[in-house]
């Protein structure tokens, strides 16, 4: 699943802390920051509640309304 979080209302993010929290829960998960659009982007097998929990554990609690799930881009053609 892919998620994004708007970051303009968050304090300066410690991306390394968020990456660590994600890696503990989903070693194949990826998080990055798009400063041009003020977004934090996730690609992970975690559910929305788990992403909220990892953000809180990393020191950046957010409201559930700030987490946006994105539609899948998977066509199923590769068998994944």
C-alpha positions as CSV (number, residue, x, y, z in Angstrom):
1,X,0.0,0.0,0.0
2,X,1.1,3.5,-0.6
3,X,0.4,6.4,1.7
4,X,1.3,10.1,1.9
5,X,1.3,12.6,4.7
6,X,1.3,16.3,4.2
7,X,4.2,17.7,6.2
8,X,3.7,21.5,6.2
9,X,2.2,21.4,9.7
10,X,4.7,19.0,11.1
11,X,7.9,20.1,12.9
12,X,11.2,19.4,11.2
13,X,11.1,15.6,10.5
14,X,13.8,13.2,11.4
15,X,13.6,11.0,8.3
16,X,16.2,8.5,9.8
17,X,14.0,7.9,12.9
18,X,10.9,7.3,10.6
19,X,13.0,4.9,8.4
20,X,14.1,3.0,11.5
21,X,10.6,2.7,12.8
22,X,9.4,1.5,9.4
23,X,12.2,-0.9,9.0
24,X,11.4,-2.6,12.4
25,X,7.9,-3.3,11.1
26,X,8.4,-3.8,7.4
27,X,12.0,-4.3,6.3
28,X,11.0,-4.0,2.7
29,X,9.1,-0.7,3.3
30,X,10.3,2.6,1.8
31,X,9.7,6.1,3.0
32,X,10.9,9.3,1.3
33,X,10.2,13.0,1.5
34,X,9.0,15.2,-1.4
35,X,9.8,18.8,-0.1
36,X,8.5,20.4,-3.3
37,X,5.0,19.1,-2.5
38,X,5.4,19.0,1.4
39,X,4.8,15.2,1.4
40,X,6.1,12.2,3.3
41,X,5.6,9.2,1.1
42,X,5.4,5.5,2.2
43,X,5.3,2.2,0.2
44,X,4.7,-0.6,2.7
45,X,2.7,-3.7,3.5
46,X,1.5,-2.0,6.7
47,X,-2.0,-0.8,7.2
48,X,-3.0,2.8,7.9
49,X,-3.2,2.3,11.7
50,X,0.3,0.8,11.7
51,X,1.7,3.7,9.8
52,X,0.1,6.1,12.4
53,X,1.7,4.0,15.2
54,X,5.1,4.1,13.6
55,X,4.9,7.9,13.1
56,X,4.1,8.2,16.8
57,X,6.9,5.9,17.8
58,X,9.3,8.0,15.7
59,X,8.2,11.1,17.6
60,X,5.8,12.5,15.1
61,X,2.2,11.7,16.1
62,X,-0.3,12.6,13.4
63,X,-4.1,12.6,13.1
64,X,-5.6,9.8,11.2
65,X,-7.1,12.4,8.8
66,X,-3.5,13.5,7.8
67,X,-2.8,10.0,6.4
68,X,-3.9,9.5,2.8
69,X,-4.0,6.1,1.3
70,X,-3.2,6.0,-2.4
71,X,-4.8,3.7,-5.0
72,X,-2.8,0.7,-6.1
73,X,-0.8,1.0,-9.3
74,X,-0.5,-2.8,-9.5
75,X,-1.9,-4.3,-12.7
76,X,-1.2,-7.8,-11.5
77,X,0.7,-8.6,-14.7
78,X,3.9,-9.5,-12.9
79,X,2.1,-11.9,-10.6
80,X,2.8,-9.7,-7.5
